[in-house]
């Protein structure tokens, strides 16, 4: 029986599942299962990282594990607006996914504060000015905008390699959110951007992830489901099985202090720091949230993060779909519910 179990654990899908399940807790410390899987399945010789990659990757893993959450957030942030740092979707994915010691993995900070070479990836000022002029012209004359106008704008954006920071800075200057711009493009015949997990994290629709949103994400995923269940019952004073947004804020603040990142958090928090998710409490935050809906929402976040973590590991590209479905099967029957 032990030989059969060992043989099953040495299959690539099982190894990928073990590694992914070990990192799903979002506490970036490698588990014994991860270490065992890495030892049993070393990367191919052409997939081994260079000395520089291994050095930077090891530093980033230590940063994720030991540094204060403010420093982790700033290191992986790539957008700065009005002297405040923000994460993009890719930044958040990198921040929660440890370096797996493979060649070609995304490394180094995109924040010029930590990496001077990151400035070379920004759009030139003349390109940024021209892009803002084109976007502004379309938004001012939106009633007469045609599909061809939108396609020309998107073609210019692609041809000039307008980076995401330049894009969101343009929208910020025009007082338009990224979600509103996406809607504008779709209304005028442009392509619709598929909604992802990051749209759930981005509470205000600006296309960026602020530090409070980042801490909300970490709190939501780091606390076992059983503790949330007890907190729901404790704050449900009227015994209707639902919470309003104020009660939910109190739970998040309580749970935040129970996480390693929350205990190291040196920033000041007030009632406005915790984002109110519009799809959880409605546009005006007047709706209530049931425990079942909260669990479904949290499970969706876990599933999307699992998909991202698997996609970051090309070693298991041939079986990533199988591994993901197996993981979701375990999650649905409750075997990984406490993660």
ABEGO torsion letter per residue (X at the ends): XAAAAAAAAABAAAAAAAAAAAAAAGBBBBBAAAAAAAAABBBBAAABBBAAAAAAAAAAAAAAAABBAAAAAAAABABBBGGBBBBBAAAAAAAABBBAGBBGBBBEBABAAABAAAAAABBBAAAAAAAAAAAAAAAAAAAABBAAAAAAAAAAAAAAGBBAAAAAAAAAAAGBBAAAAAAAAAAAGBBBBBBBAAAAABAAGAGBBBAAAAAAAAAAAABBAAAAAAAAAAABAAGAGBBBAAAAAAAAAAAAAABAAAAABABBBBAAABBBBAAAAEAAGABBBBAAAAAAAAAAAAAAAAAAAAAABAAAAAAAAAAAAAAAAAAAAGAAAAX
